[in-house]
Amino acid sequence: MSKLKTTLLLIAFAVVAGYDIYLLLNAYHYGFSGQ
């Protein structure tokens, strides 16, 4: 049970981190194209 919980937490963290990086790259790209 605790192993499953850890796995789910890692997956959730990976998804959030990946989405954050995607948003940062998008903002970076559009920020420099827009100037």
N, CA, C and O atoms as a GROMACS GRO file, in nm:
protein
  140
    1MET      N    1   0.084  -0.121   0.000
    1MET     CA    2   0.000   0.000   0.000
    1MET      C    3   0.087   0.126   0.000
    1MET      O    4   0.062   0.220  -0.075
    2SER      N    5   0.190   0.126   0.086
    2SER     CA    6   0.274   0.244   0.093
    2SER      C    7   0.356   0.259  -0.035
    2SER      O    8   0.390   0.370  -0.076
    3LYS      N    9   0.389   0.145  -0.098
    3LYS     CA   10   0.464   0.151  -0.224
    3LYS      C   11   0.377   0.212  -0.333
    3LYS      O   12   0.425   0.291  -0.414
    4LEU      N   13   0.249   0.175  -0.336
    4LEU     CA   14   0.157   0.230  -0.434
    4LEU      C   15   0.141   0.380  -0.413
    4LEU      O   16   0.139   0.457  -0.509
    5LYS      N   17   0.131   0.420  -0.287
    5LYS     CA   18   0.116   0.562  -0.254
    5LYS      C   19   0.237   0.641  -0.303
    5LYS      O   20   0.224   0.748  -0.361
    6THR      N   21   0.356   0.586  -0.279
    6THR     CA   22   0.480   0.652  -0.323
    6THR      C   23   0.483   0.665  -0.475
    6THR      O   24   0.522   0.769  -0.528
    7THR      N   25   0.442   0.558  -0.544
    7THR     CA   26   0.441   0.561  -0.690
    7THR      C   27   0.346   0.668  -0.741
    7THR      O   28   0.379   0.743  -0.834
    8LEU      N   29   0.227   0.676  -0.682
    8LEU     CA   30   0.130   0.776  -0.724
    8LEU      C   31   0.182   0.917  -0.699
    8LEU      O   32   0.164   1.006  -0.781
    9LEU      N   33   0.248   0.937  -0.586
    9LEU     CA   34   0.305   1.068  -0.556
    9LEU      C   35   0.412   1.105  -0.658
    9LEU      O   36   0.417   1.219  -0.704
   10LEU      N   37   0.497   1.009  -0.693
   10LEU     CA   38   0.601   1.036  -0.792
   10LEU      C   39   0.541   1.071  -0.928
   10LEU      O   40   0.589   1.162  -0.996
   11ILE      N   41   0.436   0.998  -0.967
   11ILE     CA   42   0.371   1.025  -1.096
   11ILE      C   43   0.309   1.165  -1.093
   11ILE      O   44   0.324   1.242  -1.188
   12ALA      N   45   0.240   1.197  -0.984
   12ALA     CA   46   0.177   1.329  -0.973
   12ALA      C   47   0.283   1.439  -0.979
   12ALA      O   48   0.265   1.540  -1.046
   13PHE      N   49   0.395   1.418  -0.909
   13PHE     CA   50   0.503   1.516  -0.909
   13PHE      C   51   0.560   1.534  -1.049
   13PHE      O   52   0.587   1.646  -1.092
   14ALA      N   53   0.580   1.423  -1.121
   14ALA     CA   54   0.634   1.428  -1.256
   14ALA      C   55   0.541   1.505  -1.349
   14ALA      O   56   0.586   1.584  -1.432
   15VAL      N   57   0.411   1.481  -1.335
   15VAL     CA   58   0.313   1.550  -1.421
   15VAL      C   59   0.315   1.700  -1.393
   15VAL      O   60   0.318   1.781  -1.486
   16VAL      N   61   0.314   1.737  -1.264
   16VAL     CA   62   0.314   1.879  -1.228
   16VAL      C   63   0.443   1.946  -1.274
   16VAL      O   64   0.440   2.056  -1.329
   17ALA      N   65   0.557   1.880  -1.251
   17ALA     CA   66   0.685   1.937  -1.291
   17ALA      C   67   0.692   1.952  -1.443
   17ALA      O   68   0.738   2.054  -1.493
   18GLY      N   69   0.646   1.850  -1.515
   18GLY     CA   70   0.646   1.857  -1.661
   18GLY      C   71   0.558   1.970  -1.712
   18GLY      O   72   0.596   2.040  -1.806
   19TYR      N   73   0.441   1.989  -1.650
   19TYR     CA   74   0.352   2.096  -1.693
   19TYR      C   75   0.413   2.232  -1.663
   19TYR      O   76   0.403   2.324  -1.744
   20ASP      N   77   0.479   2.245  -1.546
   20ASP     CA   78   0.546   2.369  -1.510
   20ASP      C   79   0.654   2.404  -1.612
   20ASP      O   80   0.663   2.517  -1.658
   21ILE      N   81   0.736   2.304  -1.647
   21ILE     CA   82   0.843   2.327  -1.744
   21ILE      C   83   0.784   2.368  -1.880
   21ILE      O   84   0.837   2.456  -1.947
   22TYR      N   85   0.675   2.302  -1.918
   22TYR     CA   86   0.608   2.335  -2.045
   22TYR      C   87   0.560   2.480  -2.044
   22TYR      O   88   0.579   2.552  -2.142
   23LEU      N   89   0.498   2.522  -1.934
   23LEU     CA   90   0.450   2.660  -1.925
   23LEU      C   91   0.566   2.759  -1.928
   23LEU      O   92   0.558   2.863  -1.993
   24LEU      N   93   0.674   2.726  -1.856
   24LEU     CA   94   0.791   2.815  -1.855
   24LEU      C   95   0.851   2.829  -1.994
   24LEU      O   96   0.884   2.940  -2.037
   25LEU      N   97   0.864   2.717  -2.066
   25LEU     CA   98   0.920   2.723  -2.201
   25LEU      C   99   0.828   2.802  -2.293
   25LEU      O  100   0.876   2.878  -2.378
   26ASN      N  101   0.698   2.785  -2.278
   26ASN     CA  102   0.602   2.859  -2.359
   26ASN      C  103   0.615   3.009  -2.332
   26ASN      O  104   0.620   3.088  -2.426
   27ALA      N  105   0.620   3.047  -2.205
   27ALA     CA  106   0.631   3.188  -2.168
   27ALA      C  107   0.762   3.246  -2.221
   27ALA      O  108   0.766   3.358  -2.272
   28TYR      N  109   0.870   3.168  -2.209
   28TYR     CA  110   1.002   3.211  -2.256
   28TYR      C  111   0.998   3.234  -2.406
   28TYR      O  112   1.044   3.337  -2.456
   29HIS      N  113   0.943   3.138  -2.479
   29HIS     CA  114   0.937   3.145  -2.625
   29HIS      C  115   0.851   3.263  -2.670
   29HIS      O  116   0.894   3.342  -2.754
   30TYR      N  117   0.730   3.274  -2.616
   30TYR     CA  118   0.640   3.381  -2.660
   30TYR      C  119   0.688   3.517  -2.612
   30TYR      O  120   0.669   3.617  -2.681
   31GLY      N  121   0.751   3.521  -2.495
   31GLY     CA  122   0.805   3.648  -2.444
   31GLY      C  123   0.909   3.703  -2.540
   31GLY      O  124   0.911   3.824  -2.566
   32PHE      N  125   0.996   3.617  -2.592
   32PHE     CA  126   1.102   3.665  -2.680
   32PHE      C  127   1.052   3.686  -2.822
   32PHE      O  128   1.106   3.772  -2.892
   33SER      N  129   0.952   3.611  -2.866
   33SER     CA  130   0.899   3.635  -3.001
   33SER      C  131   0.819   3.763  -3.004
   33SER      O  132   0.821   3.836  -3.104
   34GLY      N  133   0.749   3.792  -2.895
   34GLY     CA  134   0.660   3.909  -2.891
   34GLY      C  135   0.735   4.040  -2.886
   34GLY      O  136   0.681   4.142  -2.929
   35GLN      N  137   0.858   4.041  -2.835
   35GLN     CA  138   0.932   4.167  -2.820
   35GLN      C  139   0.970   4.222  -2.956
   35GLN      O  140   1.033   4.328  -2.965
   0.00000   0.00000   0.00000
